[in-house]
Amino acid sequence: MKIKAIITGATGMVGEGVLHECLKHPDVESVLVINRKPCGVVHSKLTELIVNDFMNLSSIENELAGYNACYFCAGVSSIGKNEEEYKHITYDLTLYLAETLLKKNNEISFCYVSGVGTDSTEKGKSMWARVKGKTENDLLKLPFKSAFMFRPGYIQPIKGLNNTYKIYKVVSPLYPILKKLFPKYVNTLSEVGLAMINVVRFNYNKKIVECADIRKYAEIEKSILMEKNFLV
């Protein structure tokens, strides 16, 4: 299966890493990134659209047609935001983009980056977890070809990329220890990107993708690439 992917959040750490893996992958045919500012990447597979308002995509709607995957990696911290503000950025924006893509691509798969601790009941004490839970739940109700809710914990960055958060640069030397002590809560960014490619290709029944699932799907994808003599 050849993937034509749309990526949001490519100017953040996770989105940049997913973009990196997509551009390397032989079965990703083309990538469209939608950003508020340029991502700074130039590649023959890559097209970039700059938009000021993610809640009004009418001017670029026709350019969103012809894609079979969306990797939604955009997001903000809930720190300093009340629930209404956080819900608008996290829930309203995500659902608006998802519904816009469905109007133009009825065979599209959607991968959403959520996080460990997301509250599927939508009733817990943690505001961010409730909002993320509602976002996941309502995405899963939409008529995508498939939809996967990714719940990474700590993500080990990819060396050489530009958008690694400062705290990760401090913590990353400890990754071997974290992986040994907390294997259910850590992944590499490369694993996240490869797992996103893999779930779109194989459309697994499990739609909530935890850290262990991310690692498993990434290993499957690595095995496929090695069989094709493609270095990973």
C-alpha positions as CSV (number, residue, x, y, z in Angstrom):
1,M,0.0,0.0,0.0
2,K,1.3,3.4,-1.0
3,I,0.6,6.1,1.6
4,K,-0.3,9.7,0.8
5,A,-0.2,11.4,4.2
6,I,-1.3,14.7,5.7
7,I,0.7,15.7,8.9
8,T,-0.2,18.4,11.4
9,G,2.2,19.6,14.0
10,A,5.4,19.2,11.9
11,T,6.9,22.2,13.7
12,G,6.7,20.3,17.0
13,M,8.8,17.4,18.2
14,V,6.4,14.6,17.5
15,G,5.2,15.9,14.2
16,E,8.7,16.6,13.0
17,G,9.7,13.0,13.9
18,V,6.7,11.5,12.2
19,L,7.5,13.6,9.1
20,H,11.1,12.4,9.2
21,E,10.0,8.7,9.2
22,C,7.5,9.3,6.4
23,L,10.0,11.0,4.1
24,K,12.4,8.1,4.6
25,H,9.9,5.4,4.1
26,P,9.7,3.8,0.6
27,D,6.0,3.2,0.7
28,V,5.1,6.8,1.7
29,E,4.5,8.3,-1.7
30,S,3.8,11.9,-0.7
31,V,3.3,14.1,2.4
32,L,1.4,17.3,2.9
33,V,2.1,19.3,6.0
34,I,-0.3,21.9,7.3
35,N,1.4,24.5,9.5
36,R,1.1,28.0,10.8
37,K,4.8,28.6,10.0
38,P,7.3,26.8,7.7
39,C,8.7,23.6,9.0
40,G,12.1,24.2,7.3
41,V,12.2,20.8,5.5
42,V,12.7,20.5,1.8
43,H,12.1,17.1,0.1
44,S,10.8,15.9,-3.2
45,K,7.9,14.1,-1.5
46,L,6.9,17.1,0.6
47,T,4.3,19.8,0.0
48,E,3.6,22.5,2.7
49,L,0.5,24.6,3.2
50,I,0.7,27.6,5.6
51,V,-2.6,28.6,7.2
52,N,-3.3,31.3,9.8
53,D,-6.5,29.8,11.2
54,F,-6.9,26.1,11.6
55,M,-10.6,26.6,12.2
56,N,-11.1,28.0,8.7
57,L,-9.7,25.8,6.0
58,S,-12.1,26.7,3.3
59,S,-9.4,28.4,1.2
60,I,-7.3,25.2,1.0
61,E,-10.1,22.6,1.2
62,N,-9.7,21.4,-2.4
63,E,-5.9,20.9,-1.8
64,L,-6.7,18.3,0.9
65,A,-8.2,15.8,-1.5
66,G,-6.4,12.7,-2.6
67,Y,-4.9,11.5,0.7
68,N,-5.3,8.2,2.5
69,A,-3.8,9.0,5.9
70,C,-3.7,11.8,8.4
71,Y,-1.2,11.9,11.2
72,F,-2.5,14.5,13.7
73,C,0.5,15.5,15.8
74,A,-0.5,19.0,16.7
75,G,-1.2,19.8,20.3
76,V,-0.6,22.1,23.3
77,S,0.0,21.8,27.0
78,S,-3.0,22.4,29.3
79,I,-0.7,24.3,31.7
80,G,-2.1,27.8,32.2
81,K,-5.3,27.2,30.3
82,N,-8.9,26.7,31.6
83,E,-11.0,23.9,30.3
84,E,-12.8,26.0,27.7
85,E,-9.6,27.3,26.2
86,Y,-7.9,23.8,26.2
87,K,-11.0,22.2,24.7
88,H,-11.2,24.7,21.9
89,I,-7.6,24.1,20.9
90,T,-7.6,20.3,21.5
91,Y,-11.1,19.1,20.7
92,D,-12.8,21.7,18.4
93,L,-9.8,22.1,16.1
94,T,-9.1,18.4,15.8
95,L,-12.7,17.5,15.0
96,Y,-13.0,20.4,12.6
97,L,-10.0,19.2,10.6
98,A,-11.1,15.6,10.8
99,E,-14.5,16.4,9.4
100,T,-13.0,18.6,6.7
101,L,-10.7,15.8,5.6
102,L,-13.6,13.3,5.4
103,K,-15.5,15.6,3.0
104,K,-12.6,15.3,0.6
105,N,-11.3,11.7,1.3
106,N,-13.8,9.0,2.1
107,E,-11.0,6.3,2.4
108,I,-8.7,8.1,4.8
109,S,-7.2,6.7,8.0
110,F,-6.7,9.0,11.0
111,C,-4.0,8.7,13.7
112,Y,-4.3,11.0,16.6
113,V,-1.6,11.7,19.2
114,S,-3.2,11.6,22.6
115,G,-1.2,10.4,25.6
116,V,-0.8,8.0,28.5
117,G,-3.5,8.6,31.1
118,T,-6.2,9.8,28.7
119,D,-9.6,9.4,30.2
120,S,-12.0,7.5,28.0
121,T,-14.8,7.9,30.5
122,E,-14.6,11.7,30.2
123,K,-15.5,11.9,33.9
124,G,-12.2,11.9,35.7
125,K,-10.6,14.7,37.8
126,S,-7.9,15.5,35.3
127,M,-9.1,18.2,32.9
128,W,-6.6,17.4,30.1
129,A,-7.4,13.7,30.3
130,R,-11.1,14.3,30.0
131,V,-10.7,16.6,27.0
132,K,-8.3,14.1,25.3
133,G,-10.8,11.3,26.1
134,K,-13.7,13.1,24.5
135,T,-11.5,13.9,21.5
136,E,-10.6,10.3,21.1
137,N,-14.1,9.0,21.6
138,D,-15.6,11.4,19.0
139,L,-12.9,10.8,16.4
140,L,-13.7,7.0,16.7
141,K,-17.3,7.8,15.9
142,L,-16.4,9.4,12.5
143,P,-16.6,7.3,9.3
144,F,-12.9,7.0,8.7
145,K,-11.5,3.9,6.9
146,S,-9.7,3.4,10.2
147,A,-8.8,5.5,13.2
148,F,-6.1,5.0,15.8
149,M,-5.6,6.9,19.1
150,F,-1.9,6.9,20.0
151,R,-1.1,7.1,23.7
152,P,2.7,7.6,24.1
153,G,4.3,8.5,27.4
154,Y,7.9,9.6,27.4
155,I,9.2,9.8,23.8
156,Q,12.9,9.5,23.1
157,P,13.7,12.1,20.4
158,I,15.5,11.5,17.2
159,K,19.0,12.8,17.1
160,G,19.6,15.7,14.7
161,L,16.1,17.0,14.4
162,N,15.4,20.6,15.2
163,N,12.3,20.7,17.4
164,T,13.3,18.5,20.4
165,Y,12.0,20.1,23.6
166,K,14.8,21.3,26.0
167,I,13.7,19.0,28.8
168,Y,14.1,16.0,26.5
169,K,17.7,16.9,25.8
170,V,18.3,16.7,29.5
171,V,16.4,13.4,30.1
172,S,17.3,11.5,26.9
173,P,20.6,10.2,28.2
174,L,18.5,8.3,30.8
175,Y,16.4,6.5,28.2
176,P,18.0,3.1,28.6
177,I,17.2,3.2,32.4
178,L,13.7,4.5,31.7
179,K,13.1,1.8,29.2
180,K,14.2,-0.9,31.7
181,L,12.3,0.5,34.6
182,F,9.1,1.7,32.8
183,P,8.7,-0.3,29.6
184,K,5.0,0.4,29.4
185,Y,5.5,4.1,29.4
186,V,8.3,4.9,27.0
187,N,8.9,4.8,23.2
188,T,11.3,6.3,20.7
189,L,10.0,8.9,18.3
190,S,11.1,6.7,15.5
191,E,8.8,4.0,16.8
192,V,5.9,6.4,16.9
193,G,6.4,7.3,13.3
194,L,6.9,3.7,12.0
195,A,3.9,2.5,14.1
196,M,1.7,5.2,12.5
197,I,2.7,4.0,9.0
198,N,2.2,0.4,10.0
199,V,-1.4,0.8,11.4
200,V,-2.5,2.6,8.3
201,R,-1.1,-0.2,6.1
202,F,-2.7,-3.0,8.1
203,N,-5.8,-1.5,9.8
204,Y,-5.6,-3.4,13.1
205,N,-8.7,-4.0,15.2
206,K,-7.2,-2.4,18.3
207,K,-7.9,1.3,18.0
208,I,-6.3,2.6,21.3
209,V,-2.6,2.3,20.7
210,E,-0.6,2.1,24.0
211,C,3.2,2.3,24.3
212,A,3.6,-1.5,24.0
213,D,1.5,-1.5,20.9
214,I,3.6,1.3,19.4
215,R,6.7,-0.7,20.0
216,K,5.1,-3.9,18.5
217,Y,3.8,-2.2,15.3
218,A,7.1,-0.4,14.8
219,E,9.0,-3.7,15.0
220,I,6.6,-5.2,12.4
221,E,7.3,-2.3,10.1
222,K,11.0,-2.5,10.6
223,S,10.9,-6.3,9.7
224,I,9.0,-5.5,6.5
225,L,11.6,-2.9,5.6
226,M,14.5,-5.2,6.3
227,E,12.9,-7.9,4.1
228,K,12.9,-5.4,1.3
229,N,16.6,-4.6,2.0
230,F,15.7,-1.1,3.0
231,L,17.9,0.2,5.8
232,V,16.0,1.5,8.9
